[in-house]
Amino acid sequence: MPSQRATGGAVNEFLKYDTKIEPEGTEYLRSQLYEASESGDLEVVQVILELGITVNTTNQNGNTPLHVAAKSGHNEVTNLFLKCGANVNTADSHVKTPLILAAENGHVEIARELLSATAVTDISIPLLSAATEGHTEVVRELLKHGASVNTANKDGDTPLSRAGWNGHVEVVLELLKHGANVNTANKTLPYEASENGHVELVRELLKQGANVNTADKIGYTPLYVAGWYGHVEVVREFAETLC
């Protein structure tokens, strides 16, 4: 754990690592801690923590240094923050925790480290984020740690529906393997894939025998909506498979 020495009398220690700066007290050191967290400068982070800046300090956006390191993908800095007692459940002004930021940016090693912290309280929203962005390895890690495969946000979106909407085939297959429900609140997975022209996903769903005849509330089928939006390759895939 870093010592709790006052920053004023120990600034020269920090100057050894950056001789171009003019120290301006605690606020200056806090700003440098955020910059070092973003760039992954472990040495500077260690020095600033030694000077007494708290690891759980927050900026105007509610971000802690751990948020910044997790988003930027710096494993060593993240590990140091965790060892120094960083709060893994602090949410920023966008209601995002460090785990959510790691998940949506595809940093699987950092996600794994954060998940190993027993204090993590919610891993379902990070699953939704990782699935949306197509980060298969992060999705796999979250599922391994017990994330609910059918979790839904306030709009009814599930990890499967978001992965399907964005055409992330590998993520879709991983979620299906873990029992994801192919029927979302409003549309089926084949419908979403067809609507967005994701031919590879449609091909995989057809190969697995997915029901592609289920219509939406208006009565449109996946084949109809693919034609409506002009997704010729998807229509051709249906024709070759179903005829």
N, C-alpha and C positions, 0 to 999 in steps of 0.2 A: 504494500500500500504506500502511496506517496505521502510524504510528510506534509504537515499543515503549517509550514513556515509562511510568514507574511511575504507577499510578493515584492514589496518595495525594496527590502534589503538584499534581495537575491536576484535582481534583474540582471546583474553582470554575468551570472551563470548562464542565463539564456543568450546573452550577447555572444557567447563563444560560438553559438551555432548560427547566428545571423548578425554580422558586424555592421550591416548597413542600416539597421533600424534605430529609432530613437524611442526609448521606452516611455509609455504614457500610462503606466499603472495597470490596474486589474482589467479594465475594459480592453486595453490593447492586447494583453495576454490572452484574454478570452477570444478575441478575434483571430489571433494567431493559432489558437487551439483549433478553431473551426477550419482554418485554411490548411493546417497540417493534417487534420482528419480527412479532408477532401483529397489532398494530394498523396496521402499515405506516408507522410514523413514520421516514422515511428520515433526517431530520436528526438525531434522537436516536441512531439506529444509527451514523451516521457519527461522531458525537462519542465514543460509547463505544468504538468501534474505535480511534479516535485516542488514547484513554486507555490503550490497551494490552491490552484484553480480547481473547483469541484468538477468531478467527472459528469455530474448530472446537471450542469448549467444548461440553460435554454436560451435560444435567441428569439428574435421578434416573431418568428414563424413557429415557435414551440419546438424546434428541433434541438436535440441534444447532440453532442459530438458523436455519440453512437449512431444516431440517425444518419449523420453525414458519412461516416465510415462504412456503414452497412450499404447505403445507396451507392457509394463509389466503388465498393468491392475490395476494400483493403482488409484482408484477413488478420494480419498481425496487429494492426491498430484496433480492430474490433476485439480481438482476444485480450489485448491489454485493458481496454475499457471494461470488459466483463470481469477480469481479475480485480479491477479497482472498484467494483461494485456498481457499475452502470445499471440503471433501471431499464429492463428490456421491454417493459409494458407502457412506457411513456408514449403518448400519442401526440403528434404535432397538430397544427391548426387545420390540417386536412384529415385528421383522425387516422393518421398512418403511424404505425409502430415501426421500429427498426426491422422487424421480421417482414412486414408488408413491403417495405422498400427493397429489402434484399430479394424477396420473392419476385416482385415485378420487374426487377432488373436482372434476374437470372443468376444471382450469386449463390450457387448451391453450397459451397463450403461455409460461407457466412451463415446461410440459413441453417446449416447443420449445427454450427456452434451456438447459434441463438436457441435452437430447439433443445440443445443439451442443457440450457439453463432451466432449472425446474420451475422457475417463477413465471414462465411464459403462460399466459392465460387463454389466448385465442389463436388457433392456427387454421381456422376455417376460412377467414377472409384472406389471409395470405395465399391459400390454395386458389381462391377465385382470381386473385391477381396474377399468379403464376400461369394459370390456365389461359387467361385472357391474352397474355403475352407470348404463350407458346413455349414456356421453359419446362421441358419434359422432366429433366433431372430434379428440378426443384419440386415439381408436382409429385414425383415419385418419393422424394424425401419427406414431404409433408404427409402424404398418405401413410407412409411407414410409421410416422409418429402419431397416427390416429386422427388426422383431419377428416371431417365428414365429407364424403364424396358428393353428397347431394345438398350441401349447404346452399342457401339462396340469399341474395341481397334483398333490399327493400323493393326492388323492381321485379323480383322473381327470377333473376338471372342465376344460373347455377354454373359451376366450373365447366360442365359439359356443354351447356348452351353457349357460353362465351368462347370456348375453344372451337366449337363447331362454327359459330358465326365468323370467326377469324380464319377458319380453314387449317387449324393446327392438327394434322392427322395423327401424329405420334401421341399428342396429349389426349386426343379423343380416345384412342385405343387403350391408353393407360387407364383412363377413367372408366371406360367400359369394363375393363378387366377387373376393376375394383367395385363393380356393381352400380355404376352411375345409371340413373333413370333417363332413358332416351326421350321421354316426354316432358317438355318444359311446360310452363304455365300456359303458353299460347301456341307454341309451334313444336313440331317434332324435329329431331336432329336432321333427318333427310331433307325436311322442308327448309331449314336454315341454310344447310349446305347448298341446296339448289338455288335458293333465292340469291345467294351471294356468289354463285358461279364457281364454287370450289370443287372442280371436277375430280381431283385426286381423292378427296374425302367422299364424294358421292360414289366413286368407283369402289372404295374400301367398304362402304356401308352396303352396297349391292352385293359385294363378294361375301359379306357376313350374313346375308339374308335379311337385312333390315326391311321393315314394312314401309315401302315407299308409296303406298296408296292412301295413307291417312291424310285427310284434307283438313285445312284450317277451319275456323269458325264461319268463314264465308263460303267454303266449299272448294277452295283451290288446293290441288294436289302439288307435290314437289315437282312433277313433270310439267304441270301447267305453269307454275310460277317461274320455272327455269326458262320456258319458252317466252313468257310474258316479258322477262327482263333481257331476253336476247342472248342467253348463255348457250350458244350452239353446241359446244363441246359436252356440256352436261346433258342436253337433250339427246345427243348422239349416244352418250353412255347409257342412258335409259333405253334407247331404241335397240342397241346391240345386246343388252342384257335381258330385256323383258320380252323381246320378240322371238 
